[in-house]
Structures are given as C-alpha cells and as structure tokens.
Amino acid sequence: MALQSKFTVYLALVGVFAMMGGIMYYASLGNADLEQVEIELQSVEIIKNSIQEDQLKLHVAFLVKNPSDTTFTVSVIKYNLYNNGVLLGPGKYSTEDISMPGRASFFPGNEIPLKNIFVLNKADVESEIFNIIKNGPNDFSAEGVITTQNTWTMSEKEFKSGF
C-alpha cells in the first residue's frame, strides 16, 4: 500500500510540473507578436508657459504602432533624449502603476501617440546647449527601450528614432 501511495504522489507532482510547463510554453507564443511593436519620436515641443531661467519643460510624444495580430499595452518607455547629437538626459513614460485594463490598448493595426513631460535643468547641460534648445534650431532624437505587455507575457524592444 505504501508503494502505491508514493507512486500517486510522484505522478501528481509530474502532472503539476507538466501543467506549469504547458502554461509557460503557451505564454511564450505571443513574444514574437509583442516584439513587432513600432515606435518613433513624433514631436518634442517646449511648453511655453513653463519657461524659467534654469529649467525647460519639453512635451515629448512617441507614436506607437501595432502591426501584429495581438492586442497589447505599453507599460514603460525608457529613453535618452538628444538634441543635435548631444545627450540631454534620461526620460521615462510609465503606466506601471495602472492595471492593464486601465491602460491604452493597442489593437491590431492601431497607432496611438503616448505623451510625456521631459524636464531639462540648466545645470544638467552646458548653458550654450540650453540656450540653443530654448531658441532653436533643434533636431531631437531618442533611443531607449519600450516594454509591451499582454495578458500572458511581456517583451522589451530597443529603439532609435529621430524626426
């Protein structure tokens, strides 16, 4: 009787591990679709009513496209913002604190602009660069990582974009 009960316990454990492996395999099937996300820097504009002597606030907009057949959300965009090839600093768009049903859903073939505020302090860059940004001309670009999620999995993709 003891041998039969040990066999049943071992069989149950094997069944649980097999089920967990099946769930992991099923969840990984969507990774290729999530990595198809397309992101580009759409615009960077100075918020006029926020100009101060030692600080500029920039309105940064990324256009995110979903060419795949899977619906997903964007939880994080971490990026470095550049102007005329000079690094201005890091920025982050985040909806991590919002549950998935509350985030913007990217349905197949959908594109949505995601907007963020980038604060540039004069102490963070040379005063000449700060004045160029303030007065123009500007050639902004960004590079970073976008994190996409669906119900089962999440994926990170690196990007570089300018306009």
Residue pairs with C-beta under 8 A, 6 or more apart in sequence:
26 152
27 152
27 153
28 153
30 70
30 150
30 152
30 153
31 153
31 155
33 68
33 69
33 70
33 72
34 68
34 70
34 72
34 148
34 149
34 150
34 153
34 154
34 155
34 157
35 155
35 157
36 66
36 67
36 68
37 64
37 65
37 66
37 68
37 72
37 74
37 106
37 146
37 148
37 155
37 157
38 64
38 65
38 66
38 67
39 62
39 63
39 64
39 65
39 77
39 146
39 157
39 159
39 161
40 62
40 63
40 159
40 161
40 163
41 60
41 61
41 62
41 140
41 141
41 142
41 161
41 162
41 163
42 61
42 62
42 63
42 113
42 163
43 59
43 60
43 61
43 163
44 58
44 59
44 60
44 61
44 81
44 118
44 138
44 140
45 58
45 59
46 56
46 57
46 58
46 59
46 133
46 134
47 57
47 58
47 59
47 117
50 56
50 57
51 134
53 122
54 121
54 122
54 123
55 119
55 120
55 121
55 122
56 119
56 120
56 130
56 133
56 134
57 117
57 118
57 119
57 120
58 81
58 117
58 118
58 119
58 120
58 133
59 115
59 116
59 117
59 118
60 81
60 91
60 93
60 115
60 116
60 117
60 118
60 142
61 113
61 114
61 115
61 116
62 77
62 79
62 93
62 113
62 114
62 115
62 116
62 142
62 161
63 111
63 112
63 113
63 114
64 74
64 106
64 111
64 112
64 113
64 114
64 146
65 106
65 110
65 111
66 72
66 106
66 107
66 108
66 109
66 110
66 111
67 108
67 109
68 108
69 108
70 108
70 150
71 105
71 106
71 107
71 108
71 150
72 105
72 106
72 148
72 149
72 150
73 95
73 100
73 103
73 104
73 105
73 106
73 148
73 149
73 150
74 93
74 95
74 103
74 104
74 106
74 114
74 146
74 147
74 148
74 149
75 94
75 95
75 96
75 103
75 147
75 148
75 149
75 154
76 92
76 93
76 94
76 95
76 96
76 145
76 146
76 147
77 92
77 93
77 94
77 114
77 116
77 144
77 145
77 146
77 147
78 90
78 91
78 92
78 144
78 145
79 90
79 91
79 92
79 93
79 142
79 143
79 144
79 145
80 87
80 88
80 89
80 90
80 91
80 142
80 143
80 144
81 87
81 88
81 89
81 90
81 91
81 118
81 140
81 141
81 142
82 88
82 140
82 141
82 142
82 143
82 162
83 129
83 132
83 133
83 138
83 139
83 140
83 141
84 132
84 138
84 139
85 139
85 141
86 125
86 129
88 118
88 120
88 124
88 125
88 129
88 133
89 118
89 120
89 124
89 125
91 116
91 118
91 142
92 116
93 114
93 115
93 116
95 102
95 103
95 104
100 149
100 151
104 112
104 114
106 112
106 148
120 130
120 133
122 130
132 138
139 162
140 162
140 163
141 160
141 161
141 162
141 163
142 159
142 160
142 161
142 162
143 158
143 159
143 160
143 161
144 158
144 159
145 156
145 157
145 158
145 159
146 156
146 157
146 159
147 154
147 155
147 156
148 154
148 155
148 156
148 157
149 155
